[in-house]
Amino acid sequence: MSALEQNLSKISAALRILDTRSSKLQTIVQQQAGIIAELQSRPRTITEEIDQIPGRRIETVLSGEVTFTATDEGKRGNPVLIQVSQDGPFVMTHYPMVLWRPTAPTNATNYERWRPVSTYPLPDQVVDTDIIDLMYELQDGGSQRNFQNAPRGPLLSRPDNVIPCAVPTLWSPNSAIGFYPTYNKLTWDGSTPPTEGTLHVDLIGYRIVNL
């Protein structure tokens, strides 16, 4: 076989290899195109929708307080009203953190000390003093929309245990968030009990703003 024929044979073999590789690449491209089309056709998740909102993410805790007295026991109390900034939406990433403190009289046993809002859990199996048992509702004050059909139990974050929400919750700019407490039971110190307490609510998450 002449040198020319040998070269032509090598070129023919190389072309066959390139053709095989080209077919494999076309198959891969078609598969990728199918995956992309499927991704484009499926609904976006809540997190993906929030991630598409333009703006800078800024860690934020929205806070509010309301006072209550012994006469509120067994009642749905006044709401804690929390305003979302007009600069951008607020994304609540964790369940609210709720605590209370005695704020009157000044000689109350645990004056201005943080106290729990549920008798559960009880590591020592003893109901200590200055504890309240709370249920709550979350409401969009701007549209009067409730986020549940009945008050929920104390599914709340604590300073030592911040609990993520099942999904992030987006609150629009200028939303007026209402936290409505129901005071099931007030267990106050018998020797120098408070006459008034302050309920403190923190909504944990981040803001989306354009800077």
N, C-alpha and C positions, 0 to 999 in steps of 0.2 A: 504494500500500500504506500502510495506516494505521500510526501509531506503535506501536500494540499488536501488530500483525502483525509489524512489524520486530523488536520485542523478542522475540516468541515464536520467530521464525526464528533470532535470535542465541542464544537459550537452547537451542534444539534442536541447533544446530551445536556449542555448548559441551558439551552432553550427549553428543553423538557422539564428540567428542574425549576426554572423560573415560572413556567406555566403552572406547574403543580403548586408552587408557593403562591402565585397570583390567585389561584382558585381558593386556597386556604384563607388568604387575606380577604377575598370577597365574601367568603362565608362568615368570617369574623365580623366584618363591617356590617353585613346584613343582620347578624345577631345583635350587635351593639345598637343598630338603628331600631330594632324591635324593642330592646330594653328601654331606649330613650322614649320611644313612642308610648310605651306602657307607663313609664314614669310621668310623662306629660298628661296622660289621660286620667290617671288616678287622682282622687281628691287630695289636696294638701292637708297635712296634719295641722293641728292648732299651733304647734311650735313653729312649723315652717311658715305659716301665715304671719305669725308675729315677727319672725326673723326677716320677713320681706318688708316690714315697715322701715322706711329710711330714718336715720337719726342716730345720735350717739346714746349708748346705754350708760345710765348713771345709777349706781346703787342708791336705793332710797328706802326710808322707813316713814310711812305716813302715820301720824299719831293723833289721838284725840282722847278727851276725858269727859266724864260726867259724874256728878255727885249723886249719892243716894243715902237714904236713912232707913231706920228700922221699919218704918211704915211701908216700905217697898217690898217687904218679904211676901212671897207668893204672888207677886204681880209682874207684869211686863213693864219695865221701867222706861225712863226717858232714853232716847237713842244717843249714842256717840256719833256725832256727825263729822265726817272727814272729807275735805274738799281736795279734788285732784287739780293740779295746776293746769292752766290753759296752755302752757308751753308744749305739752305733749301728753300722750297716754301713759298710764301707770300699769305695769304688769305685776300682779301679785303672784309670787312664786311659792309662798309658804302659808300655812294656816295662821290666822291671827295669833299674836301673843297677847294674852290678857292677864293682868294682875290688878290687885287693888291695895289700897293703904288707908288706914284710919286717919282722918283729917280733922276730927273734932271729938272731944275737947283735946286741948294740948297735953293734958296729963293722962290720956288714954294709954293703956299698957303697951301697945305696939304703935304708938303715934308715928306716922310717916314711914313705917316699915312696910316693905313689900310683903303681901300676904296672898295665898293661893285662892283660886276661884273654883276649886273642886275638892271634895274630900277623897277623891280617887286619884292616884293610888295612896294607900295608907301603909307605909313600910312597918310602922309600929302597931298597926291595927287599933289606933286610938284616934278619935276625932279631937284634934287639938282646937285651941281657941282662935278666934278671929279668922275664920274660914267662911267663905260663902260658896254655895252651890249654884251654878249658873247654867242656863241654856241661852242660846242666842240665834238671831236671824241676821242675815246680810241682805241689804236692800239697796238698789240703785235709786237714790233719792230723786234724781232728775226725772225718771220715768215711772217711779213707783213699782219697779219690778222686784219681786222677791226672788231669791236664789234657792229657796226650798219652800215646800208647801207647809212646813211646820217648824217650830223652833228645834234646833239640833242640840244634842248634848255637848259636853265640854271637849269637843274635838279641836284642841288648841295647841299651839306651840308654847314651850316654856323656855326660859333663858338657857336651861341646860339641855334642851331637846327641841330644836327648831324643825318642824315637820313639813316636808314638801307637800304641795297640793297635788291632787291626782293629775291635774293639768294646769298650766299657767292660766290665770284669769286676767283678761285685758279690760281695763277701765278706761273709758274715753276721756279726753281732756274736759275739764270743768264738771266731771261727774261729782255728785254729792253722795258719798257712800254713807249709808246708815247702818250702824251696828246696834241692834235692838236686844238688850239683855232681858232675861226673865230671871228674877231672883227667887229661886226655889226655896232656899233655906239660908238664914244668916245665923252663924254660930259665933257669938261674940264673947269676949272675956267677961266673966261675971264680977270680978272685983272692981275694975275700972273700965267698963265697956265703952266703945266709941258711940257717939251719937250721930256720926256722919262718916261716910267713906267716899273715896274717889276711885272710880273704875277707870283704868288706863288701858287703852287698846293700841297696839302697834300692828300695822299692815306691812309685811316684809316683801320687798321685791326691787324693781328698778323702774326708772322713768326712761322714756325715749324722747330726746329733745334734739332740735337742730341748733347747733352752735356756730 
